[in-house]
Amino acid sequence: GLAPPSWLRRAPLLLLGTLVKCMLLVMVTCLVCFHSYLALANITTWESISWYNISYLKSLSPEDGSPFSQSIRMNLAIYC
């Protein structure tokens, strides 16, 4: 029959740990990418998620960007 490899029979927790680490790596990578975008656009997570619920943003289109955004270089200078 089809038997699992010998290393898997000896160390099933190794496989489980590797899968958990890979899942965490994917989640952290997505988080870093999203927050890098927020830093480049000079907007907060709250502004990104609730644009139409924030009083000073209601009249603005999200496509036009944040009223506080300058240039990518200046936006990053604020964080660095």
N, C-alpha and C positions, 0 to 999 in steps of 0.2 A: 504494500500500500504506500500511500504518500505520508511519510513521517516528517515531522519538523526537524530542522537541522539540529545537530547535537549541541551546539552552543546555546540554542534557544531552550532546550530542555534543561540545561545547567543553569541558565541565568534569565528566567522570564522577567524578573524585575528590571534587568538591564534594558530590555526592549521597552517595557512600560516607562521607565525613566527617560529613555531617549525620545519616545513619542511625546511625553509631557514637555520636555525641553524644546522640542521642535514647535509644539503648539505655542508655548510661551514666546519663542523667538518670533513667530509670525505675528502674534499680538503686539509685542513691543515694537516690531518694525512698522506695523500699521500706525501705531500711536506716534512714533517718531516722525513718520511721513506726514501725518495729519497736522501735528503741531509745528512742523517745519513750514508747511503751507500757511498756517495761521500767523507765524512769525513773519513770513515774507509779505503777507497781505496786511499785517499790522491790525489784526482783529483778535478778539478774545473768543474762547470757546462759546461763551454765552451769546456773544454777538452772532457767531456763525450759526448756532442752533435756533435762536429766537429772534432773528432779524426783524420780523414784522411785529413783534410784541414789545420792542424797545422804543420808547417815546422819541428819542432823537434819531432813530433810523427808519421809523414808519414811512416817512415821506420819500425816502431814498430807495433806489433800486439796488439790489445786491450786485447786479452786474457792473454797476458803476464803482463798486468798491467802498471801502470805509472812508468816511470823511476825514479820518485821522491819518490815513495812509499817505506816505510821501513817495519815495522811490524805494525799490528793493534795497538798495545800499543804505539809505537813511533808516528804513524800517529795521534792518539788521543791526545798524549802529545803536539803536535803542536797546537791543537785547545784549549786545556784546560789550 
